Amino acid sequence: MGGALRECGAPVGDTLPYMVEKRLYEELTERIGEALRNSPAQDVERNLRAVLAAWLDRLDLVLREDFEVQKKLLERAQAKLAELERRIAELESRGQSQRPR
């Protein structure tokens, strides 16, 4: 691209080559974005996800995100249960040590 600009008489150190490249980049980016926005690929992807979700639902399978949420809830419940069991054992041991014999 620089050679073509030099042939047109543009100075080599000038910012013109950058501006031309930037304009071409922006135009290309806009055209690609427009093509993607108008593409049926998004609709196909959405429909495919819906079909797969319905199919997985019938198989009684869960999504990874749902599984991870339930796993974290179970881990918290197990930690709370362990803490409560520890506290009960502590209270029971105190109660037995305070009983008259």
URJORA-V782678 format. One record per backbone hydrogen bond with DSSP energy under -0.5 kcal/mol. CO is the residue of the C=O (numbers start at 1). NH is the residue of the N-H. E is the energy in kcal/mol with one decimal. If there is no record, write none. Layout:
CO,NH,E
CO,NH,E
//
This chain:
1,5,-1.5
2,6,-2.2
3,7,-1.9
4,8,-1.1
5,10,-2.3
6,9,-1.2
11,14,-0.7
15,19,-2.2
16,20,-2.5
17,21,-2.4
18,22,-2.8
19,23,-2.4
20,24,-2.4
21,25,-2.6
22,26,-2.9
23,27,-2.4
24,28,-2.7
25,29,-2.8
26,30,-2.5
27,31,-2.5
28,32,-2.4
29,33,-2.6
30,34,-2.6
31,35,-2.4
32,36,-2.4
33,37,-2.5
34,38,-2.3
36,39,-0.6
39,42,-0.8
40,44,-2.6
41,45,-2.7
42,46,-2.6
43,47,-2.8
44,48,-2.8
45,49,-2.6
46,50,-2.2
47,51,-2.5
48,52,-2.7
49,53,-2.6
50,54,-2.3
51,55,-2.4
52,56,-2.9
53,57,-2.1
54,58,-1.8
55,59,-1.1
56,61,-2.3
57,60,-1.4
63,67,-2.3
64,68,-2.7
65,69,-2.2
66,70,-2.3
67,71,-2.5
68,72,-2.2
69,73,-2.3
70,74,-2.4
71,75,-2.4
72,76,-2.3
73,77,-2.3
74,78,-2.6
75,79,-2.1
76,80,-2.4
77,81,-2.5
78,82,-2.4
79,83,-2.1
80,84,-2.5
81,85,-2.7
82,86,-2.1
83,87,-2.3
84,88,-2.5
85,89,-2.3
86,90,-2.1
87,91,-2.6
88,92,-2.9
89,93,-2.2
90,94,-2.1
91,95,-2.4
92,96,-2.1
93,97,-1.7
94,98,-1.2
95,99,-0.5
96,99,-0.6
//
